[in-house]
Amino acid sequence: MISETKLHKVRELTTLREMLYQCDELFGEKTAFLAKRKKGGEYFEISFSQFKKDVEALGARLIDLGLKDSKIAIMGNNCYQWVVAYMATVSGVGVAVPIDKDLKQEEIVNLIKAADCEAVFFTSNYGNYFENIDISHKFVMDAYQNDESMTAEHHIYNLIFQGRGLLETGRDQFADVTTDPEQMVEILFTSGTTGTPKGVMLSNKNICHVIRGANQVINLKKDDRALSVLPIHHTLESSMGILAVLFQGGSVAFCEGLKYMLKNMRESEASLIVGVPLIIESMYSKIWKEAEKNGSENAMLKAVRLNRRLMTFKIDKRKKIFSGVRNRFGGNFRYLISGAAAIDPAVLRGFIDLGFDVSQGYGLTETAPLVTVIPDFENAYKKSGSVGLAIPGVEIKIDQPDEDGIGEILIKGANVMMGYYNMPEETAEVIKDGWLHSGDLGFMDPDGWLYITGRSRNIIVTKTGKNIYPEEIEAVIRNLDYVVDCMVYGVKEKNEEEYRITVQIFPDYEALEKAKGNMTDDEIFELFKEEIYQMNRKLASYKRVKDIIIRKTDFIRTTTRKIKRGENI
């Protein structure tokens, strides 16, 4: 448990509507967002005051259209308009239903129907998805302004313009709305890595507790600027990458896409990113590849070793020594926050060695999403394999731990969802006596730090009762040369009692060709076969990988880059 004396002080917050008006009062004309009118153009600034006015006007028009207390889907690219539609909905109109834009059209339609949505906001590049869907209201919200869509009757900017007219004539029902902390404001569908996606019902209290909790353990500042990289429908991005930053008076710049991330970081002078391990590990890899390319790798390694020695005497020269690395990211970049999966501890420590602040957390859609995080006032370097301590107001316990202390992670607190939408039986299966059964496995050290070992449904149980955690073996294989990613699972053949431990490997074909030349498929297989053989010698016999499959293409993934295990076997 985190000592209360160490927590950063933050103001009270009970509803998202309250946050909208707090931020306007506290930060007013300060920049809240950086957006672009056209792709590749320059960023322009939008103030907290303008944001509030746009939300109020849109809210007034949506209520005028008869959408009070309706469920409203929002789908599309990361953009300012997305946030306006979301905040207008959750601040007094109804219930927001963020939708994953990368799903297939049939899946999107099914989710909108499952949530009983009466309206949908979408960026125009997804307009064809909704041509034949039976829904009362369809609204366009372009990330980039285009004359054709901007003049559409149901474009978000026309709705805002009409809403301003309502406000000026005193027909403002939005102003009279009251919101309650216990009120449901969002339905978020689980990523569907396994099983049928479920609609997670989140209240004002759930989301606001996470916003406050994040800022109590990570000192986000008024001059911080986040680059919005992860898909905006995902609760990690919306709660941590946007709302938690705005709460403290920071600003958000919208990324034009992963391939433009470095360019947008420099343009926006971003100071932080909320990312997933695949993005953050890729950033780290590129730093060292560039150092190798320009011949500075050995000098950087010596500098890292020197600075480690200096740090033992509490002398910190990292920012000065590695200013060139910081300048690569625009000069202001200081903080990386990783979530959705465990980051390689060596990468976390590596970024710290280079002078960056790094934290990782653990959570679920069902917890809005934050459960634990490494506080910025604790030793992230020493605890780099952990996902941190429970945020204030959240309890964790390990259910039925084995001889190694590993068991299912149970969670209780104000962040725990209201339940699954229209699924009372499924809700009862995961929330028992107030404790959310996460389905994740882990253990806690004597200091209360949580370590994740895997998912309960991924465990391979041998005929002798031994538990094999695929994630543990995967972490070792990912550190082998020329491995982009991998997936470990058990295959039980006919008439066999025991599982054969199998791994699928997606190689770094570009790096292989550069290092080894034009290899045949058989040569690539033999290379990894030898690597796995050497790895197996260090593992207990029951954990050893028996079968190897080399993939030609990347794994099927969720939008947060998690491997969809069931769809890759």
C-alpha positions as CSV (number, residue, x, y, z in Angstrom):
1,M,0.0,0.0,0.0
2,I,1.2,3.5,-0.9
3,S,1.8,5.8,2.1
4,E,-0.6,8.7,2.0
5,T,2.2,11.1,2.9
6,K,3.9,10.3,-0.5
7,L,0.8,10.9,-2.6
8,H,0.6,14.0,-4.8
9,K,-2.2,16.3,-3.8
10,V,-5.1,16.6,-6.3
11,R,-8.5,18.2,-6.1
12,E,-11.7,16.3,-5.6
13,L,-13.6,15.0,-8.6
14,T,-17.0,13.2,-8.7
15,T,-18.3,13.5,-12.2
16,L,-16.9,14.1,-15.7
17,R,-19.3,17.1,-16.1
18,E,-17.7,18.6,-13.0
19,M,-14.3,18.1,-14.5
20,L,-15.4,20.0,-17.7
21,Y,-16.3,23.0,-15.7
22,Q,-13.4,22.8,-13.2
23,C,-10.9,22.8,-16.1
24,D,-12.5,25.8,-17.7
25,E,-12.5,27.7,-14.4
26,L,-8.9,26.7,-13.5
27,F,-7.2,26.8,-16.9
28,G,-9.5,28.9,-19.2
29,E,-7.5,30.2,-22.2
30,K,-4.7,27.7,-21.6
31,T,-4.2,25.3,-24.5
32,A,-6.1,22.0,-24.0
33,F,-5.6,20.4,-27.5
34,L,-3.4,20.6,-30.6
35,A,-5.1,19.5,-33.7
36,K,-4.6,19.7,-37.5
37,R,-7.0,21.0,-40.2
38,K,-5.4,18.8,-42.8
39,K,-3.1,15.9,-42.7
40,G,0.5,17.0,-42.8
41,G,-0.5,20.5,-41.8
42,E,0.5,22.6,-38.8
43,Y,-1.0,22.1,-35.3
44,F,-3.4,24.8,-34.1
45,E,-4.4,25.3,-30.5
46,I,-7.8,24.9,-28.8
47,S,-8.2,26.3,-25.3
48,F,-10.0,24.7,-22.3
49,S,-12.6,27.5,-22.6
50,Q,-13.3,26.8,-26.3
51,F,-13.5,23.1,-25.5
52,K,-16.2,23.7,-22.9
53,K,-18.2,25.9,-25.2
54,D,-18.1,23.3,-28.0
55,V,-19.2,20.6,-25.5
56,E,-22.0,22.7,-24.2
57,A,-23.3,23.6,-27.7
58,L,-23.2,20.0,-28.9
59,G,-24.8,18.8,-25.7
60,A,-27.6,21.3,-26.1
61,R,-28.3,20.3,-29.7
62,L,-28.2,16.5,-29.0
63,I,-30.8,17.0,-26.2
64,D,-32.9,19.2,-28.6
65,L,-32.9,16.3,-31.0
66,G,-34.4,14.1,-28.4
67,L,-31.3,12.1,-27.4
68,K,-31.4,12.8,-23.7
69,D,-30.5,9.5,-21.8
70,S,-29.7,7.8,-25.1
71,K,-26.7,5.6,-25.8
72,I,-24.5,7.2,-28.4
73,A,-21.8,5.3,-30.3
74,I,-18.5,7.1,-31.2
75,M,-16.1,5.6,-33.7
76,G,-13.3,6.9,-35.8
77,N,-9.7,8.3,-35.8
78,N,-8.2,10.0,-32.8
79,C,-9.2,13.7,-33.1
80,Y,-10.6,16.6,-31.1
81,Q,-14.1,16.1,-32.5
82,W,-14.1,12.6,-31.0
83,V,-13.4,14.0,-27.5
84,V,-16.1,16.7,-27.9
85,A,-18.7,14.1,-28.8
86,Y,-17.6,11.9,-25.9
87,M,-17.6,14.7,-23.3
88,A,-20.9,16.1,-24.5
89,T,-22.5,12.6,-24.1
90,V,-21.0,11.8,-20.7
91,S,-21.5,15.3,-19.3
92,G,-25.3,15.3,-19.4
93,V,-26.7,13.8,-22.6
94,G,-26.5,10.1,-22.1
95,V,-24.2,7.1,-22.3
96,A,-21.1,7.0,-24.6
97,V,-20.3,3.8,-26.4
98,P,-16.8,4.0,-27.9
99,I,-16.3,1.5,-30.8
100,D,-13.1,-0.1,-32.1
101,K,-12.7,1.3,-35.6
102,D,-10.6,-1.7,-36.7
103,L,-13.4,-4.2,-36.2
104,K,-15.2,-5.7,-39.2
105,Q,-18.4,-3.9,-40.3
106,E,-20.6,-6.8,-39.1
107,E,-19.0,-6.7,-35.7
108,I,-19.4,-2.9,-35.4
109,V,-23.1,-3.1,-36.3
110,N,-23.6,-6.0,-33.8
111,L,-22.0,-4.0,-31.0
112,I,-24.1,-0.9,-31.7
113,K,-27.2,-3.0,-31.6
114,A,-26.1,-4.8,-28.5
115,A,-25.7,-1.5,-26.7
116,D,-29.1,-0.2,-27.9
117,C,-27.5,2.9,-29.5
118,E,-29.8,5.5,-30.9
119,A,-27.1,7.6,-32.5
120,V,-23.6,7.2,-33.8
121,F,-20.7,9.7,-34.4
122,F,-18.1,8.6,-37.0
123,T,-15.3,10.0,-39.0
124,S,-16.2,10.1,-42.7
125,N,-13.7,7.5,-43.8
126,Y,-16.0,5.0,-42.0
127,G,-19.2,6.4,-43.4
128,N,-19.9,3.4,-45.6
129,Y,-20.1,1.2,-42.5
130,F,-23.3,2.9,-41.5
131,E,-25.1,3.4,-44.8
132,N,-27.5,0.5,-44.2
133,I,-27.7,0.4,-40.4
134,D,-31.0,1.1,-38.8
135,I,-30.2,3.9,-36.3
136,S,-32.1,7.1,-35.6
137,H,-29.2,9.6,-36.0
138,K,-25.9,9.5,-37.8
139,F,-23.3,12.3,-37.3
140,V,-20.1,12.9,-39.1
141,M,-17.0,14.2,-37.2
142,D,-14.0,14.6,-39.5
143,A,-10.5,14.6,-38.0
144,Y,-9.5,16.8,-40.9
145,Q,-11.7,19.5,-42.3
146,N,-13.1,18.8,-45.8
147,D,-15.6,21.0,-47.6
148,E,-17.9,18.2,-48.6
149,S,-18.3,16.6,-45.2
150,M,-18.2,19.9,-43.3
151,T,-21.3,21.2,-45.0
152,A,-23.2,18.0,-44.4
153,E,-26.4,18.6,-42.4
154,H,-25.4,16.2,-39.6
155,H,-21.7,17.2,-39.4
156,I,-20.6,17.8,-35.8
157,Y,-19.6,21.4,-36.5
158,N,-23.1,22.1,-37.8
159,L,-24.6,20.6,-34.7
160,I,-22.3,22.8,-32.6
161,F,-23.3,25.9,-34.6
162,Q,-27.0,25.0,-34.1
163,G,-26.4,24.4,-30.4
164,R,-24.9,27.8,-30.0
165,G,-28.1,29.2,-31.5
166,L,-30.1,27.3,-28.9
167,L,-27.8,28.7,-26.1
168,E,-28.2,32.3,-27.4
169,T,-32.0,32.0,-27.4
170,G,-32.2,30.5,-24.0
171,R,-33.2,27.0,-25.1
172,D,-30.4,25.4,-23.2
173,Q,-31.6,22.1,-21.6
174,F,-27.9,21.0,-21.2
175,A,-27.3,23.7,-18.6
176,D,-30.1,22.3,-16.4
177,V,-28.7,18.7,-16.4
178,T,-27.5,17.2,-13.1
179,T,-25.2,14.2,-13.0
180,D,-24.6,11.7,-10.3
181,P,-21.3,9.9,-9.4
182,E,-23.1,6.5,-9.5
183,Q,-24.7,7.2,-13.0
184,M,-23.6,5.0,-15.9
185,V,-21.9,7.2,-18.5
186,E,-20.0,4.7,-20.7
187,I,-20.3,1.2,-22.1
188,L,-17.0,-0.2,-23.3
189,F,-16.7,-3.5,-25.1
190,T,-13.9,-5.8,-24.1
191,S,-11.3,-6.4,-26.7
192,G,-12.4,-9.9,-27.4
193,T,-9.0,-11.6,-27.1
194,T,-11.0,-14.6,-25.9
195,G,-14.7,-15.2,-25.9
196,T,-17.6,-12.9,-26.8
197,P,-17.1,-9.2,-26.2
198,K,-19.0,-7.9,-23.2
199,G,-20.3,-4.4,-22.7
200,V,-18.5,-3.0,-19.6
201,M,-20.7,-0.4,-17.8
202,L,-18.7,2.4,-16.2
203,S,-20.0,5.1,-14.0
204,N,-18.8,8.6,-13.3
205,K,-17.3,7.3,-10.1
206,N,-15.3,4.6,-11.8
207,I,-13.7,6.9,-14.3
208,C,-13.1,9.8,-12.0
209,H,-11.5,7.6,-9.4
210,V,-8.9,6.5,-11.9
211,I,-8.3,10.1,-13.1
212,R,-7.6,11.2,-9.5
213,G,-5.7,8.0,-8.6
214,A,-3.4,8.3,-11.6
215,N,-2.5,11.9,-10.7
216,Q,-1.9,11.0,-7.0
217,V,0.9,8.7,-8.0
218,I,2.2,10.3,-11.2
219,N,2.9,14.0,-11.0
220,L,1.4,15.2,-14.4
221,K,2.0,18.9,-14.8
222,K,0.3,21.9,-16.3
223,D,2.9,22.2,-19.0
224,D,2.8,18.5,-19.9
225,R,1.7,17.6,-23.4
226,A,0.6,14.1,-24.3
227,L,0.7,12.7,-27.8
228,S,-2.4,10.7,-28.3
229,V,-1.1,7.5,-30.0
230,L,-3.2,4.6,-28.9
231,P,-6.7,4.0,-30.3
232,I,-8.9,6.6,-28.6
233,H,-11.8,4.2,-28.0
234,H,-9.6,2.2,-25.6
235,T,-10.0,3.1,-22.0
236,L,-6.2,3.2,-21.4
237,E,-5.9,6.1,-23.9
238,S,-9.2,7.9,-23.0
239,S,-8.8,7.7,-19.3
240,M,-5.0,7.9,-18.9
241,G,-3.7,9.5,-22.1
242,I,-6.4,12.2,-22.3
243,L,-8.7,12.8,-19.3
244,A,-6.0,12.4,-16.6
245,V,-3.7,14.9,-18.5
246,L,-6.5,17.4,-19.0
247,F,-7.5,17.2,-15.3
248,Q,-4.1,18.6,-14.4
249,G,-4.2,21.4,-17.0
250,G,-2.0,19.5,-19.5
251,S,-2.7,19.4,-23.2
252,V,-3.2,16.7,-25.8
253,A,-1.9,16.6,-29.4
254,F,-3.3,14.1,-31.8
255,C,-1.0,11.8,-33.7
256,E,-1.5,11.3,-37.4
257,G,-0.6,7.6,-37.2
258,L,2.2,5.4,-35.9
259,K,4.5,6.1,-38.8
260,Y,4.2,9.8,-38.1
261,M,4.7,9.5,-34.3
262,L,8.3,10.8,-34.1
263,K,7.5,13.7,-36.5
264,N,4.4,14.6,-34.4
265,M,6.3,14.4,-31.2
266,R,8.8,17.0,-32.5
267,E,6.0,19.2,-34.0
268,S,3.9,19.2,-30.8
269,E,6.8,19.3,-28.4
270,A,5.2,16.4,-26.5
271,S,6.4,15.5,-23.1
272,L,4.7,12.2,-22.5
273,I,3.2,9.2,-24.2
274,V,0.8,6.6,-22.9
275,G,1.7,3.5,-24.9
276,V,1.7,-0.3,-25.1
277,P,5.0,-2.4,-24.8
278,L,5.2,-3.0,-28.6
279,I,5.3,0.8,-29.2
280,I,7.7,1.6,-26.4
281,E,10.0,-1.3,-27.0
282,S,10.1,-0.3,-30.7
283,M,11.1,3.3,-29.7
284,Y,13.9,1.9,-27.5
285,S,15.1,-0.4,-30.3
286,K,15.3,2.5,-32.8
287,I,17.4,4.6,-30.4
288,W,20.1,1.9,-30.3
289,K,19.8,1.0,-34.0
290,E,20.5,4.7,-34.8
291,A,23.4,4.7,-32.4
292,E,24.8,1.6,-34.1
293,K,24.3,3.2,-37.5
294,N,26.1,6.5,-36.6
295,G,28.9,4.8,-34.7
296,S,28.0,6.2,-31.2
297,E,26.8,2.8,-29.7
298,N,30.0,2.2,-27.7
299,A,30.2,5.7,-26.4
300,M,26.5,5.5,-25.3
301,L,27.2,2.2,-23.5
302,K,30.2,3.7,-21.7
303,A,28.0,6.8,-20.8
304,V,25.3,4.5,-19.4
305,R,27.8,2.6,-17.2
306,L,29.4,5.9,-16.0
307,N,26.0,7.4,-15.1
308,R,25.0,4.3,-13.2
309,R,28.1,4.7,-11.0
310,L,27.3,8.4,-10.6
311,M,23.8,7.6,-9.6
312,T,25.1,5.5,-6.7
313,F,26.4,8.8,-5.3
314,K,23.1,10.5,-6.1
315,I,24.6,12.5,-8.9
316,D,22.3,12.6,-11.9
317,K,23.8,13.8,-15.2
318,R,21.5,11.8,-17.5
319,K,19.6,14.6,-19.1
320,K,22.9,16.4,-20.0
321,I,24.7,13.3,-21.1
322,F,21.9,12.0,-23.3
323,S,20.5,15.3,-24.5
324,G,21.0,14.1,-28.1
325,V,18.6,11.2,-27.5
326,R,16.1,13.6,-26.0
327,N,16.4,16.0,-29.0
328,R,15.5,13.1,-31.3
329,F,12.0,13.2,-29.6
330,G,11.7,17.0,-29.8
331,G,13.6,18.0,-26.6
332,N,10.7,18.1,-24.2
333,F,9.9,14.4,-24.0
334,R,10.3,13.1,-20.4
335,Y,7.7,10.4,-19.5
336,L,6.6,7.1,-20.8
337,I,3.6,5.3,-19.3
338,S,3.1,1.7,-20.4
339,G,0.0,-0.4,-20.1
340,A,-2.1,-3.2,-21.6
341,A,0.7,-5.8,-21.2
342,A,4.0,-6.3,-19.3
343,I,6.9,-4.3,-20.7
344,D,10.4,-5.9,-21.0
345,P,12.1,-4.9,-17.7
346,A,15.4,-4.3,-19.6
347,V,13.6,-1.7,-21.8
348,L,12.1,0.0,-18.8
349,R,15.5,0.2,-17.1
350,G,17.1,1.2,-20.4
351,F,14.9,4.3,-20.8
352,I,15.6,5.2,-17.1
353,D,19.4,5.0,-17.9
354,L,18.9,7.4,-20.7
355,G,17.2,10.0,-18.4
356,F,13.5,9.4,-19.0
357,D,10.9,8.7,-16.4
358,V,9.1,5.5,-17.1
359,S,6.2,3.8,-15.4
360,Q,4.0,0.8,-16.1
361,G,0.6,-0.1,-14.8
362,Y,-1.9,-2.9,-14.8
363,G,-5.6,-2.8,-15.3
364,L,-8.6,-4.0,-17.2
365,T,-11.5,-2.5,-19.1
366,E,-13.6,-3.6,-16.1
367,T,-11.5,-1.3,-13.8
368,A,-11.7,1.9,-16.0
369,P,-8.8,0.7,-16.4
370,L,-6.2,1.4,-13.7
371,V,-5.5,-1.0,-10.8
372,T,-1.8,-0.6,-10.1
373,V,1.0,1.7,-11.3
374,I,4.6,2.3,-10.4
375,P,4.5,5.7,-8.6
376,D,7.0,8.3,-9.7
377,F,8.2,8.6,-6.2
378,E,9.2,4.9,-6.0
379,N,12.2,3.1,-7.4
380,A,11.0,1.9,-10.8
381,Y,14.5,0.7,-11.7
382,K,14.7,-1.7,-8.8
383,K,11.1,-2.9,-9.3
384,S,11.2,-3.0,-13.1
385,G,9.5,-6.4,-13.3
386,S,6.5,-5.3,-11.3
387,V,3.4,-3.5,-12.5
388,G,3.4,-1.4,-9.3
389,L,1.3,-0.7,-6.3
390,A,-2.5,-0.4,-6.1
391,I,-3.7,3.1,-6.7
392,P,-5.3,4.9,-3.7
393,G,-8.7,3.4,-2.8
394,V,-8.1,0.1,-4.5
395,E,-7.5,-3.3,-2.8
396,I,-5.8,-6.3,-4.3
397,K,-5.5,-9.9,-3.0
398,I,-4.2,-13.1,-4.5
399,D,-6.8,-15.9,-4.5
400,Q,-5.8,-19.5,-3.7
401,P,-2.0,-18.9,-4.2
402,D,0.1,-22.0,-5.0
403,E,3.4,-22.9,-3.4
404,D,5.1,-20.0,-5.3
405,G,2.5,-17.5,-4.1
406,I,0.8,-17.3,-7.6
407,G,-2.9,-17.1,-7.8
408,E,-5.8,-15.2,-9.4
409,I,-5.7,-11.4,-8.9
410,L,-8.9,-10.1,-7.2
411,I,-9.7,-6.4,-7.1
412,K,-12.0,-4.2,-5.0
413,G,-12.5,-0.5,-5.2
414,A,-14.3,2.5,-6.7
415,N,-12.7,1.7,-10.1
416,V,-14.6,-1.7,-10.4
417,M,-17.3,-1.6,-13.1
418,M,-21.0,-1.6,-12.5
419,G,-21.3,-4.9,-14.4
420,Y,-21.7,-6.2,-18.0
421,Y,-24.6,-4.6,-20.0
422,N,-27.6,-6.9,-20.2
423,M,-25.5,-9.8,-18.9
424,P,-26.3,-10.4,-15.2
425,E,-25.1,-14.0,-15.2
426,E,-21.7,-13.1,-16.6
427,T,-21.5,-10.2,-14.1
428,A,-22.2,-12.5,-11.2
429,E,-19.4,-14.8,-12.4
430,V,-16.7,-12.2,-12.1
431,I,-17.9,-10.0,-9.2
432,K,-18.3,-11.9,-6.0
433,D,-18.7,-10.3,-2.6
434,G,-17.5,-7.0,-4.1
435,W,-14.3,-8.6,-5.5
436,L,-13.7,-8.5,-9.3
437,H,-12.1,-11.8,-10.4
438,S,-9.7,-10.6,-13.0
439,G,-8.7,-13.9,-14.7
440,D,-5.1,-12.8,-14.4
441,L,-2.5,-14.6,-12.4
442,G,0.2,-13.0,-10.3
443,F,1.8,-12.6,-6.9
444,M,2.7,-9.8,-4.5
445,D,6.1,-9.3,-2.9
446,P,6.4,-8.4,0.8
447,D,6.2,-4.7,-0.1
448,G,2.8,-5.1,-1.8
449,W,4.2,-4.8,-5.4
450,L,2.2,-6.8,-7.9
451,Y,3.8,-9.1,-10.5
452,I,1.8,-10.6,-13.4
453,T,2.6,-14.1,-14.5
454,G,-0.2,-14.7,-17.0
455,R,-3.8,-15.4,-17.7
456,S,-5.6,-18.2,-15.9
457,R,-7.1,-19.4,-19.2
458,N,-3.7,-19.6,-20.8
459,I,-2.2,-22.0,-18.2
460,I,-1.0,-25.3,-19.4
461,V,-1.4,-28.0,-16.7
462,T,0.7,-31.1,-17.1
463,K,-0.6,-34.6,-16.2
464,T,1.5,-34.4,-13.0
465,G,-0.2,-31.2,-12.0
466,K,2.6,-28.8,-12.9
467,N,1.5,-25.3,-14.1
468,I,3.2,-23.9,-17.2
469,Y,2.7,-20.1,-17.7
470,P,3.1,-19.4,-21.5
471,E,3.9,-15.7,-20.8
472,E,7.0,-16.7,-18.8
473,I,8.5,-18.7,-21.7
474,E,7.4,-16.0,-24.2
475,A,9.4,-13.4,-22.3
476,V,12.5,-15.5,-22.7
477,I,12.0,-16.1,-26.4
478,R,11.3,-12.5,-27.2
479,N,14.8,-11.7,-26.0
480,L,16.3,-14.0,-28.5
481,D,17.9,-12.3,-31.6
482,Y,15.7,-11.7,-34.6
483,V,12.4,-12.3,-32.8
484,V,9.6,-9.8,-33.3
485,D,7.0,-11.7,-31.2
486,C,6.0,-15.2,-30.3
487,M,3.1,-17.2,-28.8
488,V,3.5,-20.3,-26.6
489,Y,0.6,-22.8,-26.1
490,G,0.0,-26.5,-25.5
491,V,-1.1,-29.0,-28.1
492,K,-2.6,-32.3,-27.0
493,E,-2.5,-34.8,-29.8
494,K,-5.0,-37.7,-30.1
495,N,-4.4,-40.6,-27.7
496,E,-1.8,-38.5,-25.8
497,E,-2.1,-37.5,-22.2
498,E,0.4,-34.8,-22.2
499,Y,0.6,-31.4,-23.9
500,R,3.4,-30.7,-26.4
501,I,4.6,-27.2,-25.7
502,T,4.5,-25.3,-29.0
503,V,5.8,-21.9,-30.0
504,Q,4.9,-19.8,-33.0
505,I,7.7,-17.2,-33.8
506,F,7.3,-14.2,-36.1
507,P,10.9,-13.4,-37.1
508,D,12.4,-10.0,-37.9
509,Y,13.0,-10.9,-41.5
510,E,14.6,-7.5,-42.3
511,A,17.2,-7.9,-39.5
512,L,17.8,-11.5,-40.5
513,E,18.5,-10.6,-44.1
514,K,20.8,-7.8,-43.1
515,A,22.8,-10.0,-40.7
516,K,22.6,-13.4,-42.4
517,G,21.9,-12.7,-46.0
518,N,19.1,-14.3,-48.1
519,M,18.2,-17.4,-45.9
520,T,15.9,-20.2,-47.0
521,D,12.9,-21.2,-44.9
522,D,14.7,-24.3,-43.7
523,E,17.8,-22.3,-42.7
524,I,15.6,-19.9,-40.7
525,F,13.9,-22.8,-39.0
526,E,17.3,-24.4,-38.1
527,L,18.5,-21.1,-36.7
528,F,15.6,-20.8,-34.3
529,K,15.6,-24.5,-33.5
530,E,19.2,-24.2,-32.2
531,E,18.2,-21.0,-30.2
532,I,15.2,-22.8,-28.6
533,Y,17.4,-25.9,-27.9
534,Q,19.8,-23.7,-26.0
535,M,16.9,-22.0,-24.1
536,N,15.4,-25.4,-23.2
537,R,18.6,-26.4,-21.5
538,K,18.0,-23.7,-18.9
539,L,14.3,-24.6,-18.3
540,A,12.7,-27.3,-16.2
541,S,12.1,-30.3,-18.3
542,Y,8.3,-29.9,-18.2
543,K,8.5,-26.4,-19.6
544,R,10.6,-27.2,-22.6
545,V,9.4,-26.2,-26.1
546,K,8.9,-29.3,-28.3
547,D,7.5,-27.8,-31.5
548,I,8.4,-24.7,-33.4
549,I,6.3,-22.9,-36.1
550,I,7.9,-20.0,-38.1
551,R,5.3,-17.5,-39.2
552,K,5.5,-15.6,-42.5
553,T,3.2,-12.8,-41.3
554,D,2.5,-11.1,-38.0
555,F,0.0,-12.4,-35.5
556,I,-3.7,-11.4,-35.6
557,R,-3.9,-8.7,-32.9
558,T,-6.3,-6.5,-30.9
559,T,-6.0,-2.7,-31.4
560,T,-3.7,-2.5,-28.4
561,R,-1.4,-5.0,-30.1
562,K,-2.2,-8.0,-27.9
563,I,-2.1,-11.3,-29.7
564,K,-5.5,-12.9,-30.2
565,R,-4.5,-16.4,-29.1
566,G,-7.6,-18.3,-30.2
567,E,-7.4,-16.8,-33.7
568,N,-3.7,-17.6,-34.2
569,I,-3.8,-21.4,-33.5
